[in-house]
Amino acid sequence: MIVSIKLQQRPNPHKLRCTVLLVGGTLIHVPRSSSLAGVVLAAGDSSRMGQDKALLQYGGRSFLAGAIQLFQNVCAFVVVVAGKNFDVLRPAVYENSGYLVLNPQPELGQFSSLRLGLQAVLNRGRDAACVTLVDRPPAELKTVQRLTDHFLRSSPETTWAVIPQFAGKHGHPVIFAREMIEAFLRAQSSDNARAIEHQHQDRIEYLDVDDPRVVLNINTPEDYSSLQTAP
């Protein structure tokens, strides 16, 4: 399915929701919804690779198919944001029951794709998103399950994002709560995700994982060759 997305003016994320209810004079914390959406950012032009990285094969499937299938284990649906490669990626997205969102200006950078993907998540009634890049093999299922479990146990008042880290490096996939999603959508188009995350550093939790794929980047033919020959 093709989804047309228009970014909307957002309210202040600090005033979005109440995470406690007053019942009979007692404060009761409201747990997070367990229904997440997946977002795969795939609108890059893959200029250094020389071919679309989303369709690179690994383990008998493309990077894109692997990302969608991985997220389907923990997400209600998966949105793929494409750019000029929209028609090229369409078959792989549909074959794996994903939703396709067009970024009409991918030259604006990855942050523009992130914002469109997150807006699609809100439009479809979800308050949290698991986001990854398409330039790598998918993370292990146990990694995504651990990230999801940690996020669902965290407090909406204190944790807006959960980010995996391996060997001291931050990676993907990441999970963003509604509050962080709103912060991204309120930002200027000239901003970037890292700058917004830095503004809310005290609301981010970093989770150590035993999965080197979360920090793996495949940008060149040499990177891809090394991946294929790795034990």
QUIPE-V204791 format. One record per pair of residues at least 12 apart in sequence whose ideal C-beta (glycine too) atoms are under 10 Angstrom apart, sorted by sequence separation. I is the first residue (numbers start at 1). J is the second residue. D is the distance in whole Angstrom. If there is no record, write none. Layout:
I&J&D, I&J&D
//
This chain:
18&30&8, 19&31&9, 42&54&5, 52&64&9, 68&80&7, 80&92&8, 101&113&8, 103&115&9, 104&116&9, 117&129&7, 132&144&9, 150&162&6, 162&174&7, 163&175&8, 184&196&6, 187&199&9, 17&30&8, 19&32&9, 41&54&10, 42&55&10, 54&67&8, 67&80&8, 80&93&5, 87&100&10, 103&116&5, 118&131&8, 149&162&10, 161&174&6, 162&175&5, 163&176&9, 180&193&10, 183&196&5, 184&197&9, 40&54&8, 79&93&9, 80&94&10, 86&100&7, 102&116&8, 103&117&9, 117&131&7, 130&144&7, 148&162&9, 150&164&10, 161&175&7, 162&176&9, 183&197&9, 213&227&10, 216&230&10, 78&93&9, 86&101&9, 101&116&6, 114&129&9, 147&162&6, 160&175&10, 161&176&5, 162&177&9, 64&80&7, 80&96&9, 86&102&5, 101&117&6, 146&162&10, 147&163&8, 159&175&9, 160&176&7, 161&177&7, 180&196&8, 183&199&7, 86&103&9, 114&131&7, 130&147&7, 147&164&6, 160&177&5, 176&193&9, 180&197&8, 183&200&6, 64&82&9, 78&96&8, 80&98&5, 81&99&10, 82&100&6, 84&102&10, 86&104&9, 99&117&10, 101&119&9, 130&148&7, 146&164&8, 159&177&7, 160&178&8, 161&179&9, 162&180&10, 212&230&10, 78&97&8, 79&98&7, 80&99&7, 81&100&8, 82&101&7, 83&102&8, 84&103&9, 101&120&5, 114&133&10, 160&179&5, 161&180&5, 174&193&9, 77&97&8, 78&98&5, 79&99&5, 80&100&5, 81&101&5, 82&102&6, 83&103&5, 84&104&10, 86&106&10, 100&120&10, 113&133&10, 128&148&9, 144&164&9, 159&179&9, 160&180&4, 161&181&9, 180&200&7, 183&203&9, 42&63&9, 77&98&8, 78&99&7, 79&100&8, 80&101&7, 81&102&8, 82&103&7, 83&104&8, 85&106&9, 99&120&7, 130&151&9, 143&164&6, 154&175&9, 156&177&6, 159&180&9, 160&181&9, 176&197&9, 179&200&8, 42&64&6, 77&99&6, 79&101&6, 81&103&5, 83&105&8, 84&106&6, 101&123&10, 155&177&10, 156&178&8, 157&179&9, 160&182&9, 161&183&10, 40&63&9, 83&106&3, 84&107&9, 110&133&8, 128&151&7, 143&166&9, 151&174&10, 152&175&9, 154&177&8, 156&179&7, 160&183&7, 174&197&9, 180&203&7, 40&64&7, 68&92&8, 72&96&8, 82&106&8, 83&107&8, 128&152&9, 151&175&5, 170&194&10, 179&203&7, 180&204&8, 42&67&8, 64&89&6, 68&93&7, 71&96&10, 72&97&7, 81&106&9, 83&108&10, 99&124&8, 139&164&8, 148&173&10, 150&175&8, 151&176&9, 40&66&10, 41&67&10, 42&68&10, 54&80&8, 72&98&9, 147&173&7, 151&177&7, 177&203&8, 40&67&5, 62&89&9, 65&92&6, 68&95&9, 69&96&6, 71&98&9, 139&166&10, 147&174&8, 148&175&7, 170&197&10, 39&67&10, 40&68&6, 54&82&8, 64&92&5, 65&93&9, 68&96&4, 69&97&9, 128&156&9, 143&171&9, 147&175&6, 176&204&10, 38&67&8, 63&92&10, 64&93&7, 67&96&9, 68&97&8, 69&98&10, 81&110&9, 83&112&9, 127&156&9, 144&173&6, 38&68&7, 40&70&9, 52&82&10, 55&85&9, 62&92&6, 65&95&7, 66&96&9, 68&98&5, 83&113&7, 131&161&10, 143&173&8, 174&204&9, 175&205&10, 40&71&7, 54&85&7, 61&92&9, 64&95&10, 65&96&5, 67&98&9, 68&99&10, 81&112&9, 82&113&9, 144&175&9, 38&70&8, 39&71&8, 52&84&10, 53&85&10, 64&96&8, 81&113&4, 128&160&10, 130&162&9, 139&171&8, 174&206&10, 175&207&10, 38&71&3, 52&85&5, 55&88&7, 62&95&10, 65&98&9, 80&113&10, 81&114&8, 128&161&10, 139&172&7, 174&207&10, 37&71&8, 38&72&7, 54&88&8, 55&89&8, 62&96&9, 64&98&9, 81&115&9, 128&162&10, 138&172&10, 139&173&6, 163&197&8, 170&204&9, 36&71&8, 38&73&10, 54&89&6, 61&96&9, 81&116&6, 136&171&9, 138&173&9, 171&206&10, 38&74&8, 39&75&9, 52&88&6, 55&91&10, 81&117&5, 136&172&8, 161&197&7, 170&206&7, 38&75&4, 43&80&9, 52&89&7, 55&92&7, 79&116&9, 80&117&8, 81&118&10, 135&172&10, 160&197&9, 36&74&6, 37&75&5, 38&76&8, 40&78&7, 41&79&10, 42&80&6, 43&81&5, 44&82&10, 45&83&7, 54&92&7, 79&117&5, 133&171&9, 134&172&10, 168&206&10, 171&209&8, 35&74&10, 36&75&5, 37&76&6, 38&77&7, 39&78&8, 40&79&7, 41&80&8, 42&81&6, 43&82&5, 44&83&7, 45&84&7, 46&85&8, 54&93&9, 79&118&9, 81&120&8, 132&171&9, 133&172&5, 161&200&8, 34&74&9, 35&75&8, 36&76&7, 37&77&6, 38&78&4, 39&79&5, 40&80&5, 41&81&5, 42&82&5, 43&83&3, 44&84&10, 45&85&8, 52&92&10, 79&119&10, 80&120&10, 132&172&4, 133&173&9, 160&200&6, 161&201&10, 168&208&9, 171&211&8, 174&214&9, 35&76&5, 36&77&9, 37&78&7, 38&79&7, 39&80&8, 40&81&7, 41&82&9, 42&83&8, 43&84&8, 44&85&8, 79&120&5, 131&172&7, 132&173&4, 133&174&10, 163&204&6, 165&206&5, 167&208&9, 171&212&9, 172&213&9, 173&214&8, 34&76&9, 35&77&9, 37&79&7, 38&80&9, 39&81&7, 40&82&9, 41&83&10, 43&85&7, 79&121&7, 130&172&9, 131&173&6, 132&174&8, 160&202&9, 161&203&7, 162&204&8, 163&205&7, 164&206&8, 165&207&7, 166&208&7, 171&213&8, 172&214&6, 33&76&10, 42&85&7, 43&86&8, 77&120&9, 130&173&5, 131&174&5, 159&202&10, 160&203&4, 161&204&5, 162&205&5, 163&206&5, 164&207&5, 165&208&6, 166&209&6, 167&210&10, 169&212&9, 171&214&3, 172&215&8, 42&86&10, 77&121&9, 79&123&10, 129&173&9, 130&174&7, 131&175&8, 158&202&8, 159&203&6, 160&204&7, 161&205&7, 162&206&8, 163&207&7, 164&208&8, 165&209&7, 166&210&7, 170&214&8, 171&215&4, 172&216&9, 76&121&10, 79&124&8, 89&134&9, 129&174&9, 130&175&5, 131&176&6, 158&203&7, 159&204&8, 160&205&9, 161&206&9, 162&207&6, 164&209&5, 166&211&6, 167&212&8, 169&214&8, 170&215&7, 171&216&8, 172&217&10, 42&88&10, 43&89&9, 75&121&10, 129&175&7, 130&176&8, 157&203&9, 159&205&5, 166&212&6, 169&215&4, 171&217&9, 42&89&6, 77&124&7, 79&126&10, 128&175&6, 129&176&5, 156&203&10, 158&205&9, 164&211&7, 166&213&8, 167&214&10, 168&215&9, 76&124&8, 128&176&7, 129&177&9, 166&214&5, 167&215&7, 40&89&10, 76&125&9, 77&126&8, 85&134&10, 127&176&10, 128&177&5, 129&178&9, 164&213&10, 165&214&8, 166&215&5, 42&92&9, 76&126&6, 79&129&8, 81&131&10, 127&177&7, 128&178&6, 131&181&10, 164&214&5, 165&215&8, 166&216&9, 42&93&9, 75&126&9, 127&178&4, 128&179&10, 129&180&9, 154&205&7, 163&214&9, 164&215&8, 78&130&9, 79&131&10, 82&134&9, 126&178&9, 127&179&9, 128&180&9, 129&181&6, 40&93&9, 75&128&9, 81&134&9, 128&181&8, 75&129&8, 78&132&10, 80&134&8, 127&181&8, 151&205&8, 75&130&6, 121&176&9, 126&181&9, 127&182&10, 129&184&10, 150&205&7, 74&130&7, 122&178&8, 151&207&9, 121&178&9, 150&207&6, 40&98&8, 42&100&9, 43&101&9, 71&129&10, 118&176&7, 147&205&10, 149&207&10, 42&101&10, 43&102&9, 71&130&6, 122&181&7, 38&98&8, 39&99&10, 43&103&5, 70&130&9, 71&131&9, 118&178&10, 121&181&7, 122&182&8, 147&207&6, 38&99&10, 40&101&10, 42&103&9, 43&104&10, 45&106&7, 71&132&8, 146&207&7, 37&99&9, 39&101&9, 41&103&9, 43&105&9, 44&106&7, 45&107&8, 70&132&8, 114&176&9, 118&180&9, 119&181&9, 131&193&9, 146&208&10, 147&209&8, 43&106&4, 118&181&5, 122&185&8, 146&209&7, 42&106&10, 43&107&10, 68&132&10, 117&181&10, 118&182&9, 143&207&9, 146&210&10, 147&211&10, 43&108&10, 44&109&9, 67&132&6, 119&184&9, 144&209&10, 146&211&9, 43&109&9, 44&110&7, 67&133&8, 68&134&10, 115&181&9, 118&184&6, 119&185&6, 143&209&5, 43&110&8, 67&134&6, 70&137&10, 71&138&8, 74&141&9, 114&181&10, 117&184&10, 118&185&6, 142&209&9, 143&210&8, 144&211&9, 147&214&9, 66&134&9, 70&138&4, 73&141&6, 142&210&9, 143&211&4, 41&110&6, 43&112&8, 44&113&8, 63&132&10, 67&136&9, 69&138&7, 70&139&7, 75&144&9, 115&184&6, 116&185&10, 140&209&8, 142&211&8, 41&111&10, 43&113&5, 63&133&9, 64&134&5, 66&136&9, 67&137&9, 68&138&9, 70&140&9, 74&144&6, 114&184&6, 115&185&6, 139&209&8, 140&210&9, 141&211&10, 143&213&8, 144&214&10, 41&112&10, 42&113&8, 43&114&10, 63&134&5, 66&137&6, 67&138&5, 70&141&6, 73&144&7, 74&145&6, 114&185&10, 115&186&10, 140&211&5, 143&214&6, 41&113&5, 62&134&9, 63&135&7, 66&138&4, 67&139&9, 69&141&10, 73&145&7, 115&187&8, 139&211&6, 140&212&10, 40&113&10, 41&114&6, 43&116&9, 63&136&7, 65&138&9, 66&139&9, 70&143&9, 71&144&7, 74&147&9, 75&148&9, 111&184&8, 139&212&10, 140&213&7, 5&79&9, 39&113&9, 43&117&9, 63&137&6, 64&138&10, 70&144&6, 74&148&5, 115&189&8, 139&213&5, 140&214&9, 39&114&8, 41&116&9, 42&117&10, 62&137&10, 63&138&7, 73&148&9, 74&149&9, 138&213&7, 139&214&5, 1&77&10, 3&79&7, 5&81&9, 41&117&7, 61&137&9, 111&187&8, 115&191&10, 137&213&6, 138&214&10, 139&215&10, 3&80&10, 39&116&9, 40&117&8, 61&138&9, 74&151&10, 111&188&10, 112&189&6, 136&213&6, 139&216&9, 1&79&10, 3&81&10, 39&117&4, 56&134&9, 58&136&9, 59&137&7, 74&152&10, 111&189&8, 114&192&9, 115&193&9, 136&214&9, 38&117&9, 39&118&7, 54&133&10, 55&134&9, 56&135&9, 58&137&5, 59&138&9, 111&190&9, 114&193&6, 136&215&9, 137&216&7, 2&82&10, 37&117&9, 53&133&9, 54&134&5, 56&136&9, 57&137&10, 58&138&9, 109&189&9, 111&191&7, 112&192&10, 136&216&5, 37&118&9, 39&120&8, 53&134&6, 54&135&8, 56&137&9, 108&189&6, 109&190&9, 111&192&5, 135&216&9, 136&217&6, 137&218&8, 39&121&6, 52&134&9, 53&135&5, 108&190&9, 110&192&8, 111&193&6, 114&196&10, 132&214&9, 135&217&6, 136&218&6, 37&120&8, 38&121&9, 53&136&8, 109&192&7, 110&193&7, 111&194&9, 135&218&6, 136&219&10, 2&86&9, 37&121&4, 105&189&9, 109&193&10, 111&195&9, 133&217&8, 134&218&10, 135&219&7, 36&121&9, 37&122&9, 111&196&9, 133&218&10, 49&135&8, 37&124&7, 136&223&9, 2&90&8, 37&125&9, 38&126&10, 46&134&9, 135&223&9, 37&126&4, 44&133&8, 46&135&8, 35&125&8, 36&126&7, 37&127&9, 39&129&5, 40&130&10, 41&131&7, 42&132&10, 44&134&8, 137&227&7, 2&93&9, 35&126&6, 36&127&9, 37&128&7, 38&129&7, 39&130&7, 40&131&8, 41&132&7, 42&133&8, 43&134&9, 44&135&7, 136&227&9, 1&93&9, 2&94&10, 33&125&10, 35&127&8, 36&128&5, 37&129&5, 38&130&5, 39&131&5, 40&132&6, 41&133&5, 42&134&4, 1&94&8, 33&126&8, 35&128&8, 36&129&7, 37&130&7, 38&131&8, 39&132&8, 40&133&8, 41&134&6, 42&135&9, 33&127&6, 34&128&9, 36&130&5, 37&131&9, 38&132&8, 40&134&6, 41&135&9, 32&127&8, 33&128&7, 1&97&9, 3&99&5, 5&101&5, 32&128&7, 1&98&8, 2&99&8, 3&100&7, 4&101&8, 5&102&8, 1&99&5, 2&100&5, 3&101&5, 4&102&7, 5&103&9, 40&138&10, 1&100&7, 2&101&8, 3&102&8, 5&104&10, 74&173&10, 1&101&10, 2&102&7, 4&104&10, 74&175&9, 71&173&8, 70&173&8, 7&112&9, 67&172&10, 38&144&9, 67&173&8, 7&115&6, 36&144&10, 7&116&7, 10&119&9, 5&115&9, 6&116&9, 17&127&8, 5&116&5, 7&118&9, 8&119&7, 16&127&9, 4&116&10, 5&117&8, 7&119&6, 10&122&9, 36&148&7, 3&116&9, 5&118&9, 6&119&8, 3&117&10, 5&119&5, 8&122&8, 34&148&9, 5&120&5, 8&123&9, 36&151&8, 3&119&10, 4&120&9, 5&121&10, 36&152&9, 3&120&5, 5&122&10, 6&123&9, 34&151&10, 5&123&7, 34&152&6, 4&123&10, 32&151&7, 33&152&9, 3&123&8, 32&152&5, 3&124&8, 31&152&8, 32&153&9, 31&153&9, 32&154&8, 32&155&9, 33&156&10, 31&155&9, 32&156&6, 31&156&8, 29&155&7, 30&156&8, 29&156&9, 32&159&9, 29&157&8, 41&172&9, 40&172&10, 40&173&9, 39&173&9, 38&173&8, 39&174&10, 19&155&7, 20&156&10, 19&156&5, 20&157&8, 39&176&9, 18&156&10, 19&157&5, 17&156&7, 18&157&10, 19&158&10, 36&175&7, 16&156&10, 17&157&10, 36&176&10, 36&177&10, 39&181&10, 32&177&7, 33&178&9, 32&178&9, 13&160&8, 63&218&8, 17&177&10, 19&179&10, 58&218&9, 16&177&10, 17&178&7, 16&178&6, 17&179&8, 56&218&7, 16&179&6, 13&177&10, 53&217&10, 13&178&8, 14&179&8, 16&181&10, 17&182&10, 53&218&6, 13&179&5, 16&182&6, 53&219&8, 58&224&9, 13&180&8, 15&182&10, 16&183&10, 56&223&10, 57&224&10, 13&181&8, 14&182&9, 56&224&6, 13&182&4, 14&183&9, 49&218&8, 58&227&7, 12&182&8, 13&183&5, 48&218&10, 49&219&7, 50&220&9, 51&221&9, 53&223&10, 58&228&8, 10&181&9, 11&182&7, 12&183&9, 13&184&9, 48&219&5, 49&220&6, 50&221&7, 53&224&8, 56&227&9, 57&228&9, 10&182&5, 13&185&9, 46&218&10, 47&219&9, 48&220&5, 49&221&7, 56&228&9, 10&183&8, 13&186&7, 46&219&8, 48&221&8, 49&222&10, 51&224&9, 10&184&9, 11&185&10, 12&186&8, 48&222&10, 49&223&8, 50&224&10, 10&185&5, 11&186&8, 44&219&10, 48&223&9, 49&224&7, 9&185&9, 10&186&4, 8&185&7, 9&186&8, 10&187&9, 7&185&7, 7&189&9, 13&200&9, 13&203&10
//
